[in-house]
Amino acid sequence: MGRWAMTGSPQSDARLSEVRFLTVAEVATLMRVSKMTVYRLVHSGELTAVRVGRSFRVPEHAVHEYLRGAFQETA
């Protein structure tokens, strides 16, 4: 196996193919904040992201989880 070979199970590979990744700009638009705010959340670890080259991609479910947690903190 090469360095880049996938070693996940068929179930985890299927779930990964269902993940929708958003750009930082898309996340900022969705959350109605600036791109810098999204970068701060990613760098602080509050928002899960994957680095692709020099940019980040955020799983859509991570945005929903973050927002759900933010609502619970303010309630």
CHARMM internal coordinates of N, CA and C (Angstrom, degrees):
IC EDIT
DIST 1 N 1 CA 1.4416
DIST 1 CA 1 C 1.5211
ANGL 1 N 1 CA 1 C 110.29
DIST 1 C 2 N 1.3172
ANGL 1 CA 1 C 2 N 115.37
DIHE 1 N 1 CA 1 C 2 N 140.18
DIST 2 N 2 CA 1.4531
ANGL 1 C 2 N 2 CA 120.51
DIHE 1 CA 1 C 2 N 2 CA 179.65
DIST 2 CA 2 C 1.5094
ANGL 2 N 2 CA 2 C 111.57
DIHE 1 C 2 N 2 CA 2 C -83.30
DIST 2 C 3 N 1.2844
ANGL 2 CA 2 C 3 N 114.22
DIHE 2 N 2 CA 2 C 3 N 174.66
DIST 3 N 3 CA 1.4594
ANGL 2 C 3 N 3 CA 121.23
DIHE 2 CA 2 C 3 N 3 CA -178.00
DIST 3 CA 3 C 1.5209
ANGL 3 N 3 CA 3 C 112.11
DIHE 2 C 3 N 3 CA 3 C -60.10
DIST 3 C 4 N 1.3115
ANGL 3 CA 3 C 4 N 117.91
DIHE 3 N 3 CA 3 C 4 N -32.96
DIST 4 N 4 CA 1.4529
ANGL 3 C 4 N 4 CA 122.23
DIHE 3 CA 3 C 4 N 4 CA -173.42
DIST 4 CA 4 C 1.5295
ANGL 4 N 4 CA 4 C 113.39
DIHE 3 C 4 N 4 CA 4 C -99.33
DIST 4 C 5 N 1.3200
ANGL 4 CA 4 C 5 N 118.15
DIHE 4 N 4 CA 4 C 5 N 10.70
DIST 5 N 5 CA 1.4629
ANGL 4 C 5 N 5 CA 121.06
DIHE 4 CA 4 C 5 N 5 CA -177.25
DIST 5 CA 5 C 1.5276
ANGL 5 N 5 CA 5 C 110.42
DIHE 4 C 5 N 5 CA 5 C -68.43
DIST 5 C 6 N 1.3238
ANGL 5 CA 5 C 6 N 115.41
DIHE 5 N 5 CA 5 C 6 N 142.40
DIST 6 N 6 CA 1.4585
ANGL 5 C 6 N 6 CA 120.99
DIHE 5 CA 5 C 6 N 6 CA 176.62
DIST 6 CA 6 C 1.5247
ANGL 6 N 6 CA 6 C 108.03
DIHE 5 C 6 N 6 CA 6 C -82.81
DIST 6 C 7 N 1.3097
ANGL 6 CA 6 C 7 N 116.67
DIHE 6 N 6 CA 6 C 7 N 133.53
DIST 7 N 7 CA 1.4600
ANGL 6 C 7 N 7 CA 119.96
DIHE 6 CA 6 C 7 N 7 CA -178.23
DIST 7 CA 7 C 1.5214
ANGL 7 N 7 CA 7 C 112.01
DIHE 6 C 7 N 7 CA 7 C -118.74
DIST 7 C 8 N 1.3141
ANGL 7 CA 7 C 8 N 117.80
DIHE 7 N 7 CA 7 C 8 N 11.63
DIST 8 N 8 CA 1.4627
ANGL 7 C 8 N 8 CA 121.27
DIHE 7 CA 7 C 8 N 8 CA -178.96
DIST 8 CA 8 C 1.5108
ANGL 8 N 8 CA 8 C 112.27
DIHE 7 C 8 N 8 CA 8 C -74.95
DIST 8 C 9 N 1.3207
ANGL 8 CA 8 C 9 N 114.83
DIHE 8 N 8 CA 8 C 9 N 166.14
DIST 9 N 9 CA 1.4499
ANGL 8 C 9 N 9 CA 120.55
DIHE 8 CA 8 C 9 N 9 CA 177.08
DIST 9 CA 9 C 1.5222
ANGL 9 N 9 CA 9 C 109.53
DIHE 8 C 9 N 9 CA 9 C -75.81
DIST 9 C 10 N 1.3365
ANGL 9 CA 9 C 10 N 117.47
DIHE 9 N 9 CA 9 C 10 N 161.07
DIST 10 N 10 CA 1.4749
ANGL 9 C 10 N 10 CA 118.86
DIHE 9 CA 9 C 10 N 10 CA 177.35
DIST 10 CA 10 C 1.5265
ANGL 10 N 10 CA 10 C 112.60
DIHE 9 C 10 N 10 CA 10 C -57.36
DIST 10 C 11 N 1.3606
ANGL 10 CA 10 C 11 N 117.20
DIHE 10 N 10 CA 10 C 11 N -35.06
DIST 11 N 11 CA 1.4632
ANGL 10 C 11 N 11 CA 119.17
DIHE 10 CA 10 C 11 N 11 CA 179.20
DIST 11 CA 11 C 1.5264
ANGL 11 N 11 CA 11 C 111.25
DIHE 10 C 11 N 11 CA 11 C -66.96
DIST 11 C 12 N 1.3453
ANGL 11 CA 11 C 12 N 117.25
DIHE 11 N 11 CA 11 C 12 N -43.63
DIST 12 N 12 CA 1.4660
ANGL 11 C 12 N 12 CA 119.14
DIHE 11 CA 11 C 12 N 12 CA -178.55
DIST 12 CA 12 C 1.5242
ANGL 12 N 12 CA 12 C 110.47
DIHE 11 C 12 N 12 CA 12 C -70.37
DIST 12 C 13 N 1.3349
ANGL 12 CA 12 C 13 N 117.63
DIHE 12 N 12 CA 12 C 13 N -33.69
DIST 13 N 13 CA 1.4616
ANGL 12 C 13 N 13 CA 120.32
DIHE 12 CA 12 C 13 N 13 CA 176.29
DIST 13 CA 13 C 1.5307
ANGL 13 N 13 CA 13 C 110.39
DIHE 12 C 13 N 13 CA 13 C -64.75
DIST 13 C 14 N 1.3323
ANGL 13 CA 13 C 14 N 117.47
DIHE 13 N 13 CA 13 C 14 N -38.88
DIST 14 N 14 CA 1.4606
ANGL 13 C 14 N 14 CA 121.23
DIHE 13 CA 13 C 14 N 14 CA 179.32
DIST 14 CA 14 C 1.5224
ANGL 14 N 14 CA 14 C 110.11
DIHE 13 C 14 N 14 CA 14 C -66.41
DIST 14 C 15 N 1.3415
ANGL 14 CA 14 C 15 N 116.77
DIHE 14 N 14 CA 14 C 15 N -41.72
DIST 15 N 15 CA 1.4643
ANGL 14 C 15 N 15 CA 120.08
DIHE 14 CA 14 C 15 N 15 CA 179.13
DIST 15 CA 15 C 1.5259
ANGL 15 N 15 CA 15 C 110.57
DIHE 14 C 15 N 15 CA 15 C -65.89
DIST 15 C 16 N 1.3259
ANGL 15 CA 15 C 16 N 117.64
DIHE 15 N 15 CA 15 C 16 N -38.30
DIST 16 N 16 CA 1.4588
ANGL 15 C 16 N 16 CA 121.32
DIHE 15 CA 15 C 16 N 16 CA 179.85
DIST 16 CA 16 C 1.5160
ANGL 16 N 16 CA 16 C 110.77
DIHE 15 C 16 N 16 CA 16 C -64.10
DIST 16 C 17 N 1.3363
ANGL 16 CA 16 C 17 N 116.73
DIHE 16 N 16 CA 16 C 17 N -36.31
DIST 17 N 17 CA 1.4644
ANGL 16 C 17 N 17 CA 119.45
DIHE 16 CA 16 C 17 N 17 CA 179.85
DIST 17 CA 17 C 1.5240
ANGL 17 N 17 CA 17 C 111.89
DIHE 16 C 17 N 17 CA 17 C -69.41
DIST 17 C 18 N 1.3392
ANGL 17 CA 17 C 18 N 116.95
DIHE 17 N 17 CA 17 C 18 N -17.98
DIST 18 N 18 CA 1.4629
ANGL 17 C 18 N 18 CA 120.96
DIHE 17 CA 17 C 18 N 18 CA 179.00
DIST 18 CA 18 C 1.5251
ANGL 18 N 18 CA 18 C 112.83
DIHE 17 C 18 N 18 CA 18 C -88.44
DIST 18 C 19 N 1.3468
ANGL 18 CA 18 C 19 N 116.98
DIHE 18 N 18 CA 18 C 19 N -10.64
DIST 19 N 19 CA 1.4589
ANGL 18 C 19 N 19 CA 120.80
DIHE 18 CA 18 C 19 N 19 CA -178.17
DIST 19 CA 19 C 1.5247
ANGL 19 N 19 CA 19 C 109.30
DIHE 18 C 19 N 19 CA 19 C -71.73
DIST 19 C 20 N 1.3235
ANGL 19 CA 19 C 20 N 115.56
DIHE 19 N 19 CA 19 C 20 N 133.23
DIST 20 N 20 CA 1.4624
ANGL 19 C 20 N 20 CA 121.32
DIHE 19 CA 19 C 20 N 20 CA 176.28
DIST 20 CA 20 C 1.5200
ANGL 20 N 20 CA 20 C 107.38
DIHE 19 C 20 N 20 CA 20 C -102.35
DIST 20 C 21 N 1.3315
ANGL 20 CA 20 C 21 N 116.18
DIHE 20 N 20 CA 20 C 21 N 121.21
DIST 21 N 21 CA 1.4492
ANGL 20 C 21 N 21 CA 121.04
DIHE 20 CA 20 C 21 N 21 CA -179.40
DIST 21 CA 21 C 1.5234
ANGL 21 N 21 CA 21 C 110.24
DIHE 20 C 21 N 21 CA 21 C -97.86
DIST 21 C 22 N 1.3336
ANGL 21 CA 21 C 22 N 115.46
DIHE 21 N 21 CA 21 C 22 N 138.71
DIST 22 N 22 CA 1.4557
ANGL 21 C 22 N 22 CA 121.92
DIHE 21 CA 21 C 22 N 22 CA -179.78
DIST 22 CA 22 C 1.5285
ANGL 22 N 22 CA 22 C 109.71
DIHE 21 C 22 N 22 CA 22 C -113.95
DIST 22 C 23 N 1.3194
ANGL 22 CA 22 C 23 N 116.21
DIHE 22 N 22 CA 22 C 23 N 149.10
DIST 23 N 23 CA 1.4574
ANGL 22 C 23 N 23 CA 120.58
DIHE 22 CA 22 C 23 N 23 CA 173.55
DIST 23 CA 23 C 1.5207
ANGL 23 N 23 CA 23 C 108.84
DIHE 22 C 23 N 23 CA 23 C -77.42
DIST 23 C 24 N 1.3149
ANGL 23 CA 23 C 24 N 115.78
DIHE 23 N 23 CA 23 C 24 N 166.06
DIST 24 N 24 CA 1.4633
ANGL 23 C 24 N 24 CA 120.47
DIHE 23 CA 23 C 24 N 24 CA 177.08
DIST 24 CA 24 C 1.5305
ANGL 24 N 24 CA 24 C 109.87
DIHE 23 C 24 N 24 CA 24 C -59.87
DIST 24 C 25 N 1.3173
ANGL 24 CA 24 C 25 N 117.02
DIHE 24 N 24 CA 24 C 25 N -40.69
DIST 25 N 25 CA 1.4672
ANGL 24 C 25 N 25 CA 120.76
DIHE 24 CA 24 C 25 N 25 CA 179.18
DIST 25 CA 25 C 1.5310
ANGL 25 N 25 CA 25 C 110.76
DIHE 24 C 25 N 25 CA 25 C -62.78
DIST 25 C 26 N 1.3228
ANGL 25 CA 25 C 26 N 117.64
DIHE 25 N 25 CA 25 C 26 N -41.24
DIST 26 N 26 CA 1.4672
ANGL 25 C 26 N 26 CA 120.96
DIHE 25 CA 25 C 26 N 26 CA 178.92
DIST 26 CA 26 C 1.5246
ANGL 26 N 26 CA 26 C 111.15
DIHE 25 C 26 N 26 CA 26 C -65.47
DIST 26 C 27 N 1.3337
ANGL 26 CA 26 C 27 N 116.58
DIHE 26 N 26 CA 26 C 27 N -40.25
DIST 27 N 27 CA 1.4652
ANGL 26 C 27 N 27 CA 120.39
DIHE 26 CA 26 C 27 N 27 CA 178.30
DIST 27 CA 27 C 1.5273
ANGL 27 N 27 CA 27 C 109.51
DIHE 26 C 27 N 27 CA 27 C -64.38
DIST 27 C 28 N 1.3289
ANGL 27 CA 27 C 28 N 116.33
DIHE 27 N 27 CA 27 C 28 N -43.32
DIST 28 N 28 CA 1.4704
ANGL 27 C 28 N 28 CA 120.47
DIHE 27 CA 27 C 28 N 28 CA 179.59
DIST 28 CA 28 C 1.5247
ANGL 28 N 28 CA 28 C 110.59
DIHE 27 C 28 N 28 CA 28 C -60.15
DIST 28 C 29 N 1.3119
ANGL 28 CA 28 C 29 N 117.09
DIHE 28 N 28 CA 28 C 29 N -43.00
DIST 29 N 29 CA 1.4605
ANGL 28 C 29 N 29 CA 121.12
DIHE 28 CA 28 C 29 N 29 CA 178.80
DIST 29 CA 29 C 1.5292
ANGL 29 N 29 CA 29 C 110.69
DIHE 28 C 29 N 29 CA 29 C -64.71
DIST 29 C 30 N 1.3199
ANGL 29 CA 29 C 30 N 116.40
DIHE 29 N 29 CA 29 C 30 N -45.13
DIST 30 N 30 CA 1.4614
ANGL 29 C 30 N 30 CA 121.75
DIHE 29 CA 29 C 30 N 30 CA -179.57
DIST 30 CA 30 C 1.5265
ANGL 30 N 30 CA 30 C 111.50
DIHE 29 C 30 N 30 CA 30 C -61.05
DIST 30 C 31 N 1.3375
ANGL 30 CA 30 C 31 N 116.49
DIHE 30 N 30 CA 30 C 31 N -41.68
DIST 31 N 31 CA 1.4575
ANGL 30 C 31 N 31 CA 121.44
DIHE 30 CA 30 C 31 N 31 CA -177.84
DIST 31 CA 31 C 1.5255
ANGL 31 N 31 CA 31 C 112.62
DIHE 30 C 31 N 31 CA 31 C -88.50
DIST 31 C 32 N 1.3284
ANGL 31 CA 31 C 32 N 116.20
DIHE 31 N 31 CA 31 C 32 N -9.16
DIST 32 N 32 CA 1.4700
ANGL 31 C 32 N 32 CA 122.73
DIHE 31 CA 31 C 32 N 32 CA -177.29
DIST 32 CA 32 C 1.5203
ANGL 32 N 32 CA 32 C 112.23
DIHE 31 C 32 N 32 CA 32 C 58.12
DIST 32 C 33 N 1.3460
ANGL 32 CA 32 C 33 N 113.52
DIHE 32 N 32 CA 32 C 33 N 48.00
DIST 33 N 33 CA 1.4637
ANGL 32 C 33 N 33 CA 121.91
DIHE 32 CA 32 C 33 N 33 CA 174.81
DIST 33 CA 33 C 1.5236
ANGL 33 N 33 CA 33 C 107.50
DIHE 32 C 33 N 33 CA 33 C -130.49
DIST 33 C 34 N 1.3271
ANGL 33 CA 33 C 34 N 116.65
DIHE 33 N 33 CA 33 C 34 N 176.12
DIST 34 N 34 CA 1.4640
ANGL 33 C 34 N 34 CA 119.94
DIHE 33 CA 33 C 34 N 34 CA 178.37
DIST 34 CA 34 C 1.5271
ANGL 34 N 34 CA 34 C 110.41
DIHE 33 C 34 N 34 CA 34 C -79.91
DIST 34 C 35 N 1.3276
ANGL 34 CA 34 C 35 N 115.56
DIHE 34 N 34 CA 34 C 35 N 161.19
DIST 35 N 35 CA 1.4666
ANGL 34 C 35 N 35 CA 120.07
DIHE 34 CA 34 C 35 N 35 CA 175.95
DIST 35 CA 35 C 1.5220
ANGL 35 N 35 CA 35 C 110.11
DIHE 34 C 35 N 35 CA 35 C -61.66
DIST 35 C 36 N 1.3351
ANGL 35 CA 35 C 36 N 117.18
DIHE 35 N 35 CA 35 C 36 N -36.08
DIST 36 N 36 CA 1.4656
ANGL 35 C 36 N 36 CA 120.53
DIHE 35 CA 35 C 36 N 36 CA 179.06
DIST 36 CA 36 C 1.5240
ANGL 36 N 36 CA 36 C 111.19
DIHE 35 C 36 N 36 CA 36 C -60.70
DIST 36 C 37 N 1.3208
ANGL 36 CA 36 C 37 N 117.25
DIHE 36 N 36 CA 36 C 37 N -37.91
DIST 37 N 37 CA 1.4690
ANGL 36 C 37 N 37 CA 120.84
DIHE 36 CA 36 C 37 N 37 CA 177.40
DIST 37 CA 37 C 1.5233
ANGL 37 N 37 CA 37 C 110.15
DIHE 36 C 37 N 37 CA 37 C -62.84
DIST 37 C 38 N 1.3234
ANGL 37 CA 37 C 38 N 117.07
DIHE 37 N 37 CA 37 C 38 N -41.61
DIST 38 N 38 CA 1.4671
ANGL 37 C 38 N 38 CA 120.64
DIHE 37 CA 37 C 38 N 38 CA 178.49
DIST 38 CA 38 C 1.5256
ANGL 38 N 38 CA 38 C 109.57
DIHE 37 C 38 N 38 CA 38 C -64.03
DIST 38 C 39 N 1.3380
ANGL 38 CA 38 C 39 N 117.60
DIHE 38 N 38 CA 38 C 39 N -44.40
DIST 39 N 39 CA 1.4659
ANGL 38 C 39 N 39 CA 120.30
DIHE 38 CA 38 C 39 N 39 CA 177.75
DIST 39 CA 39 C 1.5250
ANGL 39 N 39 CA 39 C 111.20
DIHE 38 C 39 N 39 CA 39 C -59.16
DIST 39 C 40 N 1.3330
ANGL 39 CA 39 C 40 N 117.22
DIHE 39 N 39 CA 39 C 40 N -40.84
DIST 40 N 40 CA 1.4710
ANGL 39 C 40 N 40 CA 120.38
DIHE 39 CA 39 C 40 N 40 CA 178.26
DIST 40 CA 40 C 1.5276
ANGL 40 N 40 CA 40 C 111.08
DIHE 39 C 40 N 40 CA 40 C -62.18
DIST 40 C 41 N 1.3340
ANGL 40 CA 40 C 41 N 116.83
DIHE 40 N 40 CA 40 C 41 N -42.20
DIST 41 N 41 CA 1.4629
ANGL 40 C 41 N 41 CA 120.94
DIHE 40 CA 40 C 41 N 41 CA 178.62
DIST 41 CA 41 C 1.5234
ANGL 41 N 41 CA 41 C 111.31
DIHE 40 C 41 N 41 CA 41 C -63.81
DIST 41 C 42 N 1.3223
ANGL 41 CA 41 C 42 N 116.63
DIHE 41 N 41 CA 41 C 42 N -40.11
DIST 42 N 42 CA 1.4651
ANGL 41 C 42 N 42 CA 121.03
DIHE 41 CA 41 C 42 N 42 CA 179.46
DIST 42 CA 42 C 1.5246
ANGL 42 N 42 CA 42 C 110.04
DIHE 41 C 42 N 42 CA 42 C -66.77
DIST 42 C 43 N 1.3293
ANGL 42 CA 42 C 43 N 116.83
DIHE 42 N 42 CA 42 C 43 N -48.95
DIST 43 N 43 CA 1.4694
ANGL 42 C 43 N 43 CA 120.60
DIHE 42 CA 42 C 43 N 43 CA -177.36
DIST 43 CA 43 C 1.5229
ANGL 43 N 43 CA 43 C 112.29
DIHE 42 C 43 N 43 CA 43 C -66.40
DIST 43 C 44 N 1.3168
ANGL 43 CA 43 C 44 N 118.13
DIHE 43 N 43 CA 43 C 44 N -29.86
DIST 44 N 44 CA 1.4677
ANGL 43 C 44 N 44 CA 120.85
DIHE 43 CA 43 C 44 N 44 CA 178.82
DIST 44 CA 44 C 1.5285
ANGL 44 N 44 CA 44 C 112.02
DIHE 43 C 44 N 44 CA 44 C -80.51
DIST 44 C 45 N 1.3323
ANGL 44 CA 44 C 45 N 116.51
DIHE 44 N 44 CA 44 C 45 N -12.64
DIST 45 N 45 CA 1.4593
ANGL 44 C 45 N 45 CA 120.15
DIHE 44 CA 44 C 45 N 45 CA -179.34
DIST 45 CA 45 C 1.5170
ANGL 45 N 45 CA 45 C 113.47
DIHE 44 C 45 N 45 CA 45 C 88.79
DIST 45 C 46 N 1.3245
ANGL 45 CA 45 C 46 N 117.17
DIHE 45 N 45 CA 45 C 46 N 2.01
DIST 46 N 46 CA 1.4658
ANGL 45 C 46 N 46 CA 119.99
DIHE 45 CA 45 C 46 N 46 CA 179.65
DIST 46 CA 46 C 1.5226
ANGL 46 N 46 CA 46 C 111.88
DIHE 45 C 46 N 46 CA 46 C -73.26
DIST 46 C 47 N 1.3265
ANGL 46 CA 46 C 47 N 116.50
DIHE 46 N 46 CA 46 C 47 N -24.51
DIST 47 N 47 CA 1.4553
ANGL 46 C 47 N 47 CA 122.19
DIHE 46 CA 46 C 47 N 47 CA -179.70
DIST 47 CA 47 C 1.5210
ANGL 47 N 47 CA 47 C 108.35
DIHE 46 C 47 N 47 CA 47 C -126.21
DIST 47 C 48 N 1.3206
ANGL 47 CA 47 C 48 N 116.67
DIHE 47 N 47 CA 47 C 48 N 121.87
DIST 48 N 48 CA 1.4567
ANGL 47 C 48 N 48 CA 122.17
DIHE 47 CA 47 C 48 N 48 CA -179.28
DIST 48 CA 48 C 1.5145
ANGL 48 N 48 CA 48 C 110.87
DIHE 47 C 48 N 48 CA 48 C -68.60
DIST 48 C 49 N 1.3286
ANGL 48 CA 48 C 49 N 116.27
DIHE 48 N 48 CA 48 C 49 N 136.78
DIST 49 N 49 CA 1.4579
ANGL 48 C 49 N 49 CA 120.74
DIHE 48 CA 48 C 49 N 49 CA 178.35
DIST 49 CA 49 C 1.5259
ANGL 49 N 49 CA 49 C 109.95
DIHE 48 C 49 N 49 CA 49 C -149.99
DIST 49 C 50 N 1.3180
ANGL 49 CA 49 C 50 N 114.93
DIHE 49 N 49 CA 49 C 50 N 159.19
DIST 50 N 50 CA 1.4526
ANGL 49 C 50 N 50 CA 122.41
DIHE 49 CA 49 C 50 N 50 CA 176.94
DIST 50 CA 50 C 1.5187
ANGL 50 N 50 CA 50 C 107.40
DIHE 49 C 50 N 50 CA 50 C -116.00
DIST 50 C 51 N 1.3024
ANGL 50 CA 50 C 51 N 116.60
DIHE 50 N 50 CA 50 C 51 N 133.40
DIST 51 N 51 CA 1.4597
ANGL 50 C 51 N 51 CA 119.78
DIHE 50 CA 50 C 51 N 51 CA 178.26
DIST 51 CA 51 C 1.5302
ANGL 51 N 51 CA 51 C 108.85
DIHE 50 C 51 N 51 CA 51 C -85.64
DIST 51 C 52 N 1.3224
ANGL 51 CA 51 C 52 N 115.98
DIHE 51 N 51 CA 51 C 52 N 126.83
DIST 52 N 52 CA 1.4642
ANGL 51 C 52 N 52 CA 122.34
DIHE 51 CA 51 C 52 N 52 CA 177.72
DIST 52 CA 52 C 1.5223
ANGL 52 N 52 CA 52 C 105.93
DIHE 51 C 52 N 52 CA 52 C -123.27
DIST 52 C 53 N 1.3157
ANGL 52 CA 52 C 53 N 115.84
DIHE 52 N 52 CA 52 C 53 N 103.63
DIST 53 N 53 CA 1.4629
ANGL 52 C 53 N 53 CA 119.17
DIHE 52 CA 52 C 53 N 53 CA -175.11
DIST 53 CA 53 C 1.5131
ANGL 53 N 53 CA 53 C 109.28
DIHE 52 C 53 N 53 CA 53 C 64.94
DIST 53 C 54 N 1.3151
ANGL 53 CA 53 C 54 N 116.42
DIHE 53 N 53 CA 53 C 54 N -122.53
DIST 54 N 54 CA 1.4662
ANGL 53 C 54 N 54 CA 121.03
DIHE 53 CA 53 C 54 N 54 CA 179.23
DIST 54 CA 54 C 1.5205
ANGL 54 N 54 CA 54 C 113.17
DIHE 53 C 54 N 54 CA 54 C -98.75
DIST 54 C 55 N 1.3160
ANGL 54 CA 54 C 55 N 117.36
DIHE 54 N 54 CA 54 C 55 N 2.88
DIST 55 N 55 CA 1.4617
ANGL 54 C 55 N 55 CA 119.90
DIHE 54 CA 54 C 55 N 55 CA -177.80
DIST 55 CA 55 C 1.5272
ANGL 55 N 55 CA 55 C 110.76
DIHE 54 C 55 N 55 CA 55 C -119.85
DIST 55 C 56 N 1.2989
ANGL 55 CA 55 C 56 N 114.93
DIHE 55 N 55 CA 55 C 56 N 171.29
DIST 56 N 56 CA 1.4639
ANGL 55 C 56 N 56 CA 121.69
DIHE 55 CA 55 C 56 N 56 CA -179.77
DIST 56 CA 56 C 1.5136
ANGL 56 N 56 CA 56 C 110.08
DIHE 55 C 56 N 56 CA 56 C -113.27
DIST 56 C 57 N 1.3335
ANGL 56 CA 56 C 57 N 114.93
DIHE 56 N 56 CA 56 C 57 N 149.82
DIST 57 N 57 CA 1.4554
ANGL 56 C 57 N 57 CA 121.96
DIHE 56 CA 56 C 57 N 57 CA 170.78
DIST 57 CA 57 C 1.5187
ANGL 57 N 57 CA 57 C 106.53
DIHE 56 C 57 N 57 CA 57 C -126.50
DIST 57 C 58 N 1.3147
ANGL 57 CA 57 C 58 N 115.62
DIHE 57 N 57 CA 57 C 58 N 135.11
DIST 58 N 58 CA 1.4581
ANGL 57 C 58 N 58 CA 121.94
DIHE 57 CA 57 C 58 N 58 CA -176.19
DIST 58 CA 58 C 1.5212
ANGL 58 N 58 CA 58 C 108.73
DIHE 57 C 58 N 58 CA 58 C -112.06
DIST 58 C 59 N 1.3350
ANGL 58 CA 58 C 59 N 117.77
DIHE 58 N 58 CA 58 C 59 N 124.84
DIST 59 N 59 CA 1.4713
ANGL 58 C 59 N 59 CA 119.09
DIHE 58 CA 58 C 59 N 59 CA 175.69
DIST 59 CA 59 C 1.5273
ANGL 59 N 59 CA 59 C 109.42
DIHE 58 C 59 N 59 CA 59 C -62.17
DIST 59 C 60 N 1.3082
ANGL 59 CA 59 C 60 N 116.11
DIHE 59 N 59 CA 59 C 60 N 134.40
DIST 60 N 60 CA 1.4628
ANGL 59 C 60 N 60 CA 120.59
DIHE 59 CA 59 C 60 N 60 CA -177.33
DIST 60 CA 60 C 1.5275
ANGL 60 N 60 CA 60 C 111.73
DIHE 59 C 60 N 60 CA 60 C -56.12
DIST 60 C 61 N 1.3326
ANGL 60 CA 60 C 61 N 116.60
DIHE 60 N 60 CA 60 C 61 N -38.62
DIST 61 N 61 CA 1.4701
ANGL 60 C 61 N 61 CA 119.59
DIHE 60 CA 60 C 61 N 61 CA -179.30
DIST 61 CA 61 C 1.5255
ANGL 61 N 61 CA 61 C 110.86
DIHE 60 C 61 N 61 CA 61 C -64.20
DIST 61 C 62 N 1.3310
ANGL 61 CA 61 C 62 N 118.49
DIHE 61 N 61 CA 61 C 62 N -28.75
DIST 62 N 62 CA 1.4677
ANGL 61 C 62 N 62 CA 121.27
DIHE 61 CA 61 C 62 N 62 CA 178.63
DIST 62 CA 62 C 1.5195
ANGL 62 N 62 CA 62 C 110.71
DIHE 61 C 62 N 62 CA 62 C -66.71
DIST 62 C 63 N 1.3313
ANGL 62 CA 62 C 63 N 116.81
DIHE 62 N 62 CA 62 C 63 N -36.89
DIST 63 N 63 CA 1.4691
ANGL 62 C 63 N 63 CA 121.05
DIHE 62 CA 62 C 63 N 63 CA 177.62
DIST 63 CA 63 C 1.5246
ANGL 63 N 63 CA 63 C 109.27
DIHE 62 C 63 N 63 CA 63 C -64.74
DIST 63 C 64 N 1.3300
ANGL 63 CA 63 C 64 N 116.94
DIHE 63 N 63 CA 63 C 64 N -45.20
DIST 64 N 64 CA 1.4595
ANGL 63 C 64 N 64 CA 121.07
DIHE 63 CA 63 C 64 N 64 CA -179.68
DIST 64 CA 64 C 1.5308
ANGL 64 N 64 CA 64 C 111.06
DIHE 63 C 64 N 64 CA 64 C -64.00
DIST 64 C 65 N 1.3494
ANGL 64 CA 64 C 65 N 117.01
DIHE 64 N 64 CA 64 C 65 N -40.36
DIST 65 N 65 CA 1.4672
ANGL 64 C 65 N 65 CA 120.47
DIHE 64 CA 64 C 65 N 65 CA 178.34
DIST 65 CA 65 C 1.5285
ANGL 65 N 65 CA 65 C 110.36
DIHE 64 C 65 N 65 CA 65 C -64.32
DIST 65 C 66 N 1.3304
ANGL 65 CA 65 C 66 N 116.93
DIHE 65 N 65 CA 65 C 66 N -42.39
DIST 66 N 66 CA 1.4616
ANGL 65 C 66 N 66 CA 120.83
DIHE 65 CA 65 C 66 N 66 CA 179.70
DIST 66 CA 66 C 1.5324
ANGL 66 N 66 CA 66 C 110.24
DIHE 65 C 66 N 66 CA 66 C -61.21
DIST 66 C 67 N 1.3243
ANGL 66 CA 66 C 67 N 116.28
DIHE 66 N 66 CA 66 C 67 N -47.43
DIST 67 N 67 CA 1.4572
ANGL 66 C 67 N 67 CA 120.21
DIHE 66 CA 66 C 67 N 67 CA -179.27
DIST 67 CA 67 C 1.5258
ANGL 67 N 67 CA 67 C 112.15
DIHE 66 C 67 N 67 CA 67 C -65.10
DIST 67 C 68 N 1.3316
ANGL 67 CA 67 C 68 N 116.41
DIHE 67 N 67 CA 67 C 68 N -38.75
DIST 68 N 68 CA 1.4693
ANGL 67 C 68 N 68 CA 120.60
DIHE 67 CA 67 C 68 N 68 CA 177.57
DIST 68 CA 68 C 1.5333
ANGL 68 N 68 CA 68 C 109.20
DIHE 67 C 68 N 68 CA 68 C -61.51
DIST 68 C 69 N 1.3320
ANGL 68 CA 68 C 69 N 116.91
DIHE 68 N 68 CA 68 C 69 N -43.02
DIST 69 N 69 CA 1.4575
ANGL 68 C 69 N 69 CA 121.22
DIHE 68 CA 68 C 69 N 69 CA 178.19
DIST 69 CA 69 C 1.5112
ANGL 69 N 69 CA 69 C 112.32
DIHE 68 C 69 N 69 CA 69 C -65.34
DIST 69 C 70 N 1.3347
ANGL 69 CA 69 C 70 N 116.91
DIHE 69 N 69 CA 69 C 70 N -36.84
DIST 70 N 70 CA 1.4606
ANGL 69 C 70 N 70 CA 121.16
DIHE 69 CA 69 C 70 N 70 CA 179.04
DIST 70 CA 70 C 1.5290
ANGL 70 N 70 CA 70 C 110.38
DIHE 69 C 70 N 70 CA 70 C -66.12
DIST 70 C 71 N 1.3239
ANGL 70 CA 70 C 71 N 117.35
DIHE 70 N 70 CA 70 C 71 N -37.83
DIST 71 N 71 CA 1.4619
ANGL 70 C 71 N 71 CA 120.70
DIHE 70 CA 70 C 71 N 71 CA 178.02
DIST 71 CA 71 C 1.5245
ANGL 71 N 71 CA 71 C 110.54
DIHE 70 C 71 N 71 CA 71 C -66.89
DIST 71 C 72 N 1.3252
ANGL 71 CA 71 C 72 N 117.27
DIHE 71 N 71 CA 71 C 72 N -38.94
DIST 72 N 72 CA 1.4624
ANGL 71 C 72 N 72 CA 120.79
DIHE 71 CA 71 C 72 N 72 CA -179.36
DIST 72 CA 72 C 1.5198
ANGL 72 N 72 CA 72 C 111.18
DIHE 71 C 72 N 72 CA 72 C -67.19
DIST 72 C 73 N 1.3506
ANGL 72 CA 72 C 73 N 117.54
DIHE 72 N 72 CA 72 C 73 N -34.39
DIST 73 N 73 CA 1.4566
ANGL 72 C 73 N 73 CA 121.11
DIHE 72 CA 72 C 73 N 73 CA 179.74
DIST 73 CA 73 C 1.5210
ANGL 73 N 73 CA 73 C 111.75
DIHE 72 C 73 N 73 CA 73 C -68.40
DIST 73 C 74 N 1.3268
ANGL 73 CA 73 C 74 N 116.95
DIHE 73 N 73 CA 73 C 74 N -32.98
DIST 74 N 74 CA 1.4575
ANGL 73 C 74 N 74 CA 119.81
DIHE 73 CA 73 C 74 N 74 CA -176.79
DIST 74 CA 74 C 1.5262
ANGL 74 N 74 CA 74 C 112.88
DIHE 73 C 74 N 74 CA 74 C -88.74
DIST 74 C 75 N 1.3289
ANGL 74 CA 74 C 75 N 116.56
DIHE 74 N 74 CA 74 C 75 N -13.90
DIST 75 N 75 CA 1.4742
ANGL 74 C 75 N 75 CA 119.81
DIHE 74 CA 74 C 75 N 75 CA -177.36
DIST 75 CA 75 C 1.5016
ANGL 75 N 75 CA 75 C 111.77
DIHE 74 C 75 N 75 CA 75 C -77.09
END
COOR INIT
IC SEED 1 N 1 CA 1 C
IC BUILD
